[in-house]
C-alpha cells in the first residue's frame, strides 16, 4: 500500500476495524515500483495497489480483498442476498463514479499539480454529481445500505478523508459530512495518513 492511495485505504481501514493482525508494506509508486517487472510478476500483474499477501495467497483489487475479509472475519458484510446485492451496487457506483473520479482528480490537482485543465474540470463535474447523489442518499440512510456500516461505506469514503486535497468543499454536502463522522466514530478508525506509510512524500516541502 501507500498512504496516498484511497484504494489501499479501503482495505487498510477494513483490516483495522476488523481487528486483523496485519502489517502495511510501503510501495514506492511515485518512483515507479508498481511498474517494475518484479512487482508485476510477483505481486500484481495489473501494476496496482492494494495487494494483500497472506501466506501463499496474493489478492488484488480492493473490492475482492474486502469480500474475502468479510468471509474471514464476518464483519461489515451482508446478512442476506438483498444486502449482498446492495453492497455490490454501491461498491460498483463508488468504483465508477466516486473513487473513479475523485482519485484521478486528486492525483492531477494535488499530487502532480497539473493546474486546472479540461480534464480536471470534467472530473470535478462528475465527482460533484456523484457527491450530490450520496448527499441525498445519506439524508435518509445512516450508512450505504441502511443502518449498519459495511465494506460499501469503506469503498465510498476512501478519498473523502483526504481533507483539502480534492479541490471540492465537502461542506456543500452536509449529509456526506455527517456520514463521514459516523465512520470516524467506529472503534479503531484511523486517517489514511496514520494508517499507511509514505506520508509525506519524500519531495514534499
Secondary structure, DSSP 8 states (H G I E B T S, - for coil): --TT-HHHHHHHHHHHHTT---------GGGTGGGSHHHHHHT-TT--S-EEEETTEEEESHHHHHHHHHHHH--SS-SSHHHHHHHHHHHHHIIIIIHHHHHHHHIIIIIS---S-HHHHHHHHHHHHHHHHHHHHTTT-SBTTBSS--HHHHHHHGGGGSTTSSSS-GGG-HHHHHHHHHHHTSTT---HHHHSS--S-TT--
